[in-house]
Amino acid sequence: MADKILVCKDCGKEFAFTEGEQDFYKEKGFTNEPKCCPDCRKARKAARFEKKSY
């Protein structure tokens, strides 16, 4: 299994879906590839966390 180059649906930037990440996804039973790059995923997670803080 080789690294895959995917395109982020949020920013349009290309990012690598590495062999290790693919193995992790398979191990966890995830069937879909990531749609967002790591930077956009971090930004979304931070935004969710900010919404929850009081």
C-alpha positions in Angstrom: 0.0 0.0 0.0 1.5 3.4 -1.0 0.8 6.9 0.2 -2.1 8.5 -1.5 -2.4 12.2 -2.5 -5.8 13.6 -1.6 -7.3 17.1 -2.1 -8.8 18.9 0.9 -12.5 19.7 0.4 -12.2 22.9 2.5 -9.0 24.6 1.3 -8.3 22.7 -1.9 -4.7 21.9 -0.9 -3.2 18.5 -1.6 -2.1 16.4 1.3 -0.7 12.9 1.8 -2.7 10.0 3.2 0.3 8.0 4.4 0.5 4.2 4.6 0.5 4.5 8.4 -2.7 6.6 8.4 -4.3 4.1 6.0 -3.4 1.2 8.3 -4.8 3.2 11.3 -8.1 3.8 9.4 -8.3 0.2 8.5 -7.6 -1.0 12.0 -10.3 1.3 13.4 -12.8 0.1 10.8 -13.1 3.4 9.0 -14.1 2.9 5.4 -13.9 6.5 4.0 -10.7 8.4 3.4 -10.2 11.8 5.1 -11.8 14.7 3.2 -9.9 17.5 4.9 -6.2 18.1 5.3 -4.6 18.0 8.8 -4.6 21.8 9.1 -8.3 22.1 8.3 -9.1 19.2 10.7 -7.2 21.0 13.5 -9.0 24.2 12.8 -12.4 22.5 12.9 -11.5 20.8 16.1 -10.3 24.1 17.7 -13.5 25.8 16.6 -15.7 23.1 18.1 -13.7 23.4 21.4 -14.1 27.2 21.5 -17.9 26.8 21.1 -18.1 24.5 24.1 -16.0 26.6 26.4 -17.9 28.8 28.8 
